[in-house]
């Protein structure tokens, strides 16, 4: 009896051992199953991975399809890191993506010197939206961090430019852990990157560069230059100084010279460049412009006394002499005879007091042309008659007004957009200027042209004249009423003219917001711009 109980007791450890072995086998089986599943999951997640390198946006072109953006490029290198490629990443490289210390990871970096091309390394040409010497800064505008247009053409044609957007990146085959699979290499993935589709402007890049260079080389620190096609109103150049820095907008924002202001589109006191339009109003309304006016250097209008510059007496003069010598008294007298209604009616036909829509939401200031009610007093009319008082106009408005004189009396509102282009650079959706009216007769404009030509031969415009061709034009020095810190009055100076005189093609307006004498600061810039356009053989 005792012997059987002992045998049963001795068998219990063996049973326990067998049970533990069974449990251990089950665990091993389960682990093997999980590992197999994990390997299967990793294999299932293996696929193509793409690292973005750059994004592009539609082009903005000049009239000859010369790009105004994306004009510079930079090289980006992509290297799949491994023992054989690690030395392709130079020390101190400007990394865009990845770590040079990693293994089986794609690294992209800016590379002035292209890297060696291998299955695991490549070079990609990318475009720079705004170059180091960007033309047409104010017109083109800029985008925000998301790539949306904030102002200028970038904003006005945001949808068109976004529709032409594209991306470029580098692809490689990776496992489920994101690691590159050895031996698979890399490839460039191009999704409509750098598409040529976009917007074509009326701007001529050569004329724009000439205008910007001439302003930069001049003493004009705050001002503008405009070049128009005399016959069509197409804007060939629209320059404003100072320009803001697209790559450092914050610095420009706090600049006291207001670089964000497009001075070519802002309105300022006009001065004597308005005098030809006073003469035009007189001739169009049958008022004789006297040829024997006696200028004593001053003229009384009721209780007010107005003077010519420095009170100089011009003696007996006619219309040509009055423009040549910029005689205030002559035009004040003519304005009193003409009357406010006739004067403002004609001035409006030449575009004064009217806002110009260049394209989209890019607008030129309307300026200010006082109506007849504001000119009910003879003194107010006298001020307007030599371009002072409440009269304000933009450089672009004055360019359009002088273009009407140059082309025989037809006013055409300036415009900026020529066409759109698709992905094959084929133009479509042409734009045309349909805003035009007859401002004065051909005979009136012929007489004014003779006077403006004489001014450049013998008058205040001589410093703007060239030996290469004949031109016609007028200077102005306008009072602003703004007293500067040194106690002197800020003066706006102008030169408005066109060339060649015999068959006008180009109108050029130069403006200085803080000038001294138009014959010294604006006229020479007119000459520089017109001569360079002539030498370049440009055609409007």
Buried (B, 14 or more C-beta within 10 A) or exposed (E): EEEEEEEEEEEEEEEEEEEEEEEEEEEEEEEEEEEEEEEEEEEEEBEEBBBEBBBBBBBBBBBEBBBBBBBBEEBBBBBBBBEEBBEBBBEEBEEBBBEBEEEBBBBBBEBEEEBEEBEBBBBBEBBBBBBEEBBBBBBBBBBEEEBEBEBBBBBBBBEBBBBBBBBBBBBBBBBBEEBBEEEBBBBBBEEBBBBBBBBBBBBBBBBBBBBBBBBEEBBBEBBBBBBBBBBBBBBBBBBBBBBBBBEEEEEBEEEEEBBBBBBBBBBBBBBBBBBBBBBBBBBBBEBEBBEEBEBEBBBEBEEBEBBBBEEEEBEEBBBBBBBBBBBBBBBBBBBBBBBBBBBBBBBBBBBBBBBBBBBBEBEBBBBBBBBBEBBEEBBBBBBBBBBBBBBBBBBBBBBBBBBBBBBBBBBBBBBBBBBBBBBEBEEEEEBEBEBEBEBBBEEBBEBBBBBBBBBBEBBBBBBBBBEEEEBBBBBBBBBBEEEEEEEEEBBBBBBBBBBBBEEBBBBBBBBBBBBEBBBBBBBBBBBBBBBBBBEEEBEB
